[in-house]
Amino acid sequence: MAKITGFMEYKRVKQPYRPVRERLKDWHQVMAPWPVEPLKEQAARCMDCGIPFCHQGCPLGNLIPDWNDLVYRDQWLAAIERLHETNNFPEFTGTLCPAPCEGACVLGINDDPVTIKAVEISIIDKAWENGWVKPMPPEIKTGKKVAVIGSGPAGLAAAQQLCRAGHDVTVFERDDRIGGLLRYGIPEFKMEKRVLDRRLDQMRAEGVIFETNSHVGVNVSVDDLRKEFDALILTGGACARRDLPIPGRELKGVHQAMDYLPLQNRRCEGDEIPDDQFISAEGKHVVIIGGGDTGADCLGTVHRQGAKSVTSLEIMPRPPETRSPNNPWPEWPFIFRTTSAHEEGGERLYSVSTKKFIGDENGNLKELEIVKVEMQREAGRVIFNEIRGSNFTIPCELVLLAMGFTGAEKEGMLEQLGVAINERGNVWRDENWMTNVPGVFTAGDMQHGQSLIVWAISEGRSAARGVDEYLMGSSDLPALL
């Protein structure tokens, strides 16, 4: 542990952020780096809890008390070595993960939990600054070839693990750049793409081959991949978007969040996108339907584009400020949270449902009809009943649907491979991460359903072990799940 009395001497301090007025003028990272001494005090709050429930809260099984202690003692090189034992990409999780480990922190029973996520990102930042993150190519090659289909966090984690185990790994990505949602879903202000690119450079130096504009099942033959590679891993994510089929859905100005966000990311990458193909919030009344991470990503983006007003709609009730009695520690705390995007402005409406998109004579969106709802539970199911007479309208010229995803896209690759789909609409797998098709494995949202980046990396690592064992008869890669 770090300092024996640290948790009594120091209070939790919030992650530093750049001032709102400053950050709204650019697309750079909104978080500011921690000064070393205050961060060491935060690491010192990690207590001798006996059983570190943070391990259970983290799908990667990160050795959190170990590297908290090392940071407190100024042993940064040892800290990154310990962190990399369980996490291929701590700069991704330290930036993007909602930190379920903090929700499970023992100190959180009667105090604010340790700032685990802040310590994690600071460790990897210092490692990059000091040149400690180096390629780790395999010493021995196996002669086996593996295709990873999808280059999000699950695919990248699986690819790096398998490459380091000595296999020849090729990652196929249907977009023009590698990264999946890390590239085109996460806004630049949340994670600058240089952070992704430097890790990809490391993987290339280790021997991973990346193939872009390669849509398996469309312009890349499934049969050819089966012949060329000894194993396949499907890590294409849960890309089937949830829609809102209500009157007026066809109006101009109603867009899916994942049609909107990639366009701005492409502009940040330097791509020239004609104005008639670009979706902009500039000077418009904007409504975001969905209160999750994607909704917050849209919120921060429309702020920077210069929206006239922004309203976020959520069908669920407003969460409580503190844990409710039926949400005890160490469960994930369902409490009211304010992201950096919410700090930048906009209104949030809870317990509401959209009834109708209303347009003008030219087919352009101009208003939303909304109704208030009450949440009830009946026979274990959650239902939302409309409150009679509570309908109202708000001006709106741009709607962004950020309502999540319903599972993997079935057409194309999955149908051609003949993989089984489970009752939740995801790709079925066995305990070794293999589908019903021999030699074809899966990991991440494609088999899990829409989830957290930390789950994706964990599952990519676990699937890599399954593939390695399938190809070689045994594996020294870590088994996480």
N, C-alpha and C positions, 0 to 999 in steps of 0.2 A: 504494500500500500504506500501511499505518499505520506503526508503529514498526519500523525495520529489524531491531532485535534483540529485538522484543517476544516472539517465540515462544521465545526462549532465557531471557528474564527472568521470564516469568509462566507459571504452570501453570494448566491448566483448572480452573475452579471450578464446582461443581454449582449448578444453578438453585435459588434459595432457595424453600422451601415453608413454609407455616404449620405450626406444631406439630401432630402427629397428634391429641393430646388435645383441642386446640382445634377443629380442622376437622371432627372427627367429630360435633360438636354442631350443625352447620349444613350448609347446602347451598351456601355461597359458594365462590368460586374457591379452589382449594388452593394455587396458586402465589402467591408473594409478589413484589412488584416488585423489580427490581435497583436498588441505589444506583448513582448515575451514575459515580462514580470507579472502583469495581471493574469495572463494565461496560466502561468505556473500556479498562481493562487487558486484558479479554477480547478486545475488538475489536483491540487492538494485537498480539495473537498471530497475526493474519492475515499470512501471510508473502509475500514476493515469489517466488511459486512458478513464475512463468513461464507455465505453462498451468494456469489455475484449474479443476481437475477438479470443483470444487463446482458450476460451471455445468452440467456434464454430469450430475451427480447430481440436479440440481433440474429436474423436468419443466417448470417455468415459465421456466427460464433466468435466474433471479434474478441480478442483477449484484452478487454478494455481496462481493467485495473492495472494490468502490466504496463501498458503504455502511458496511462495516467501517471504512474509512479516514475517512469523513466523521464517524462517531460518535466515533472516536478524537480527531478535531480539533474536536469540539463543534459540528459543522455539521449540526444535526438537521433543519432545514427542507430542506436539500439532500438529506439522507439519505432522507426520506420521499418526496420527489419522485422520486428514483432507484428507490426500492422500488416505488412505484405504477406505474412504467413497465412492469413485468412482472407485477404481482400486484394484482388488484382488492381482495383481502381479506386483507392480511397479518396482521390480528388473528385470523383463522380458522386460517391455516397456522401462525402463530407459537405458537398454543395447541395445535393438534390434530395437526399433521403430525409423523411420526416422524423427520423431518429426514434424508432420504437424502443431502442435500448434505453433512452432517457425515460420513457414511460414505465419501464421495468426497474429503474434504479431504486435500490432499497432506501436511499435517502429521501426519495419522493413519497414515502409513506406519510411523513409529517413535515416535510420541508420541500424546497425546490430541488429537483434532481441535479446531478452533476452535468456540466455543459460538455457532454461527451463529443457531440458533433463538432464543436468549435476546436477541441483538442485534436480531433482526427484531421480536419482540414489543415490545421496549422502544422502538423507533423509532415504531411505530404508536401505542403508548400515549401517547407524548409528543406526537404529532401531534394526537390527539384532545384531549388536555389543553389544548393551545395553540390549538385552533380552526382548525387547518390543513386539516382534512378538510372540504371544502365540496362542495356539488352542482356538477356540471359538465354542465348541460343543453346540447344541441346548438344551434349558432348557425343552422343551416339544416336544415329538415325535408325529407325525401325524398318523403313521401306514401305510402310503402310500410308495410305492416302485417305484423308478425311475431308469431306465437304461440309462446311457450315453455311446454312442458308438463312440469311438475316444477320445484319451487323449492328443490332442494338446491344445493350449491356450483356444479355445472356449469351449471344453469339460471340461477342468479343472475349468474354471470360472463358468460354469453352475453347475457343481457338487458341488463346494464349496457353492454357493449361496443356492442351494436346500437342501444340508445337514444342513446348518445353519437355514433353515426354518423348520427343523424338519423331513424331509423325509429320508427314507433309500435309499442311493444312491450307486449304483455299476457302476464303469467305466470299460468298456470292451475295450481292446487294442489288436490288432492283432500281434504286435511285442512282443519281449521278455522283453522289458522294457517300462515303462510309459513315456510319453512325446511327442509322435508324432514327428513333425519336430524340436521341441525344443530339443529332444534327439538325433535324428539321421540326421537331416538336418543342424542345426546350428553347426559350428565347435567349438571345445573346446576353441580355442583362442578368440572366439567372446563371448561365454558365457560358463563358466566352469559348468559342470553338477552337481557339489555340490550345485550350486545355485538353480537348479531345485529340487534336492533331498531333501533339507531342507524344501522346500515348500510342497513337497509331504508328508513328515513326519508330518507336521502340519495338512494336510488334513486327513491323517490316524487317527491322534489323535482326530480329530473332528468327525470321524465316517465313512468317505468315504472308500468304499471297492474297491480295484483295482484288476482286473483280466487280466493278460497278456496271450499271446499266444491264444487269444480268437478272432478268425476271424469270426465275425457275418456273417452268410450266407454261411460259409464254414464248420468250425468245431463247430460253435455255432448256434443252430437252431433259425431262426427268429420266428417260431411259438411258441417255448418254451419261448422265451423272452416276446412275446405278452401275454402269459398266466400267466407268473410269475410276470410281472411288470405292474403297473398301467399306466405308461407313458414311452415313449422312446424319447430320443433326439439324433438325428443324427448329429455328429460333426466330420465326417471322413475326412474332408478336400477336396481339389481339387487335386486329385492324378493322374489324367490322364495326362501323360506328352506329351508335344509337341515334335514331332520327326522331322527329316530332311531327307526325302526320296529322296536322290539324288544318282547318281552313286557312288559306292564304300561304301555305308552305311554298307555293311556286313563285311567290312575289320576288322581285329583284331586291336584294338586300338581306336575304335570309341565307346564311352560310354555315357550313360545318366548321368548327374551330380548327380542325386539321386540314381544311382547305385554306384557312386564313393564316395561321401561324407560319407554315413553311414559306409563304411568299415573302414575309418580312425577313425571315432568316436568310433567304436567298439574296435579298438585297444587302443584308449585312455581310454576306460572303462576297459581295461585289458583282453579282449577276445583274444584268440589265433586264428588267421586267417592264414591258409597256404599261402605261397607266390604265389602258382599257382591260388589262388582264390582272391588275393589282387590286386587292381589296384594302381600302384605306378607311380609317375612322375619322380622318381629319374633318373638323367642323360638323360632325354628325352627333345626333343623340343615339347612343349605343346601348343595347341590352345584351347581357351575357346570361344565357340560361344554363345553369349548372354551377354549383359552388365548390367544386373540387380544385385539384391542382391545375387542371387544364383551364378552368375558368379564371383562376388567378393569373395564369400565364397570358391569357387574352387580355385581362384587365391591365397588366403592366404594359402590354403592347399598345393598346388603344390610348393609354395615357401619353405615351411617347409619340404617337401619331397625331396627337392634338384633337382628341374628341371633345365635342361641346359638353356632353354629359355622359356618364356611365352608370348603369344600374345593373346589379347582379341579382338574379332571381334564384331562389332555392326552395324546393318543395318541402324540405324538412324544416322542423321548428328550429329556432335559434338555440344553439347548444348552451349549456350552463357555463358559468365562469369557472367553476370547480367541479371535481368529480361528483357525480350523483351516487346515491347509496347502492344502486344496482350496477355501478361501474367501478368496482374497487381495484386498488393496486393488487397485482402488477399488470392488470389488463391495460390495453392502450386507452389513454384517457380521452373520452369524447367530450371535449370542452371547446369553448369559443376560442378561435385562433385568428390572429391578424397577421397576414403575410406582408412582405415589403410592398407588394402591389396595392394592398388595401390601405396601407399607410399613405399612399400617394394620392388617394382620393376615390370618389365614387360612393354610391349608395348601395346598401345590401338590403334586400327584402326577403324575409323568411315566410314559410307557410303560405306560399302562393303557387298557383299553377297557371300556365298560359293557355287561354282558350282559343284565341284567334289572332292571326296576323292580318292587319287591315292595310289596304293599299289605296293609292290614288288612281285616277283614270288612266294613267300610263303604265300601271303595273308595278309601281315603285312602292316599297314599304313606307308607311308613314306613322302607324300606331300599333300598339299591342293591346289586346283585351286580356285582362288578368282577373283571376278570382282567388279569394282567400280560401284556404283549406284547413281542415283539422285532421291530425293524424290519430288513428285508432288502431288497436290490435284486435284481430278477430281470429280465433283458432290458430294462433301462432303466426298469422300473416299481418303485415302492415298495410293498411288501406288509408286513403286520403279522401275525406268527404268534403265536398264543396259547401261553403257557407252561403246560404241563400241570401241574395241581395247584396253580396260583397263585391260584385264586379266593378272594375274601374279600368280606365285606359291611360296609357302613358305614351308620349311622343317617342317615335323610334324610326330611325332610317337605316340602321344596321343591327341585325341580330346575329349573334354567334352561338351556335349550339355546342355546348361543352358538357354533354350528358353522358360521357363515357363510351365504352365499347361493349359489344355483345359477344365477342369471341373471335376466333380465327376466321379468316376468309377461306371458305370451303372450295370455291371454284378454282380450277387450275391445278396447282401443285398437289394439294391434299387429295383431290379427287383422283388425279392421275396416279398418285402413289398408292391409293387405296387404304390409307390409314384409317383406323377406327376413331370415331368421335364419341365422347362420353355424353352423359345426360345433361351436362352443363354447356354443351356446345364446344368443348375444347378437345384438343387431340389427346387420345388415351395413351397412357404409358404404363409399363410395369415398374417394379421396384428398382430395376436397373436403368430406368429412363429410356427403355426401348419401346417403340410402338408395336403394334401387331405385325408390322412388316419387318422381317429379320434384317438387321443391319441399319435400320432407320430409327434414330433416336429423336427426342424432342426435349426442349427446356424453355423456361421463361413463360411469358404471357400466353404463348400459343397453347400450352398445356395447362397453365395455372389459371388463366383468366387475367383480366386487367389487375395489376398489382404494383408493388413498389420496386424501385430500381435495386434495392438490396436483395429482394427475393430473386430478381432476374440474375444477378451476378452469382448468388448462391446456387441457383439451379443450373446455371451454365457450368460452374465448377463441378457440381455433382454429376451432371450428364457426361462431362469429360471423363470422369472416372469410369462411368459405365461403358463408354466407348473404348477406353484404353483396356479395360478388362476383357471386353468382347474381342478385341483384336489380338491381345497378347496372352490371354488366359489368366492374368492377374494384373494388379495395378498398385503403384505406390502413390498415386494421386490421392489427395484427401477426400474422405467421404463426409459430407456435411449433413445430409438429410436422410 
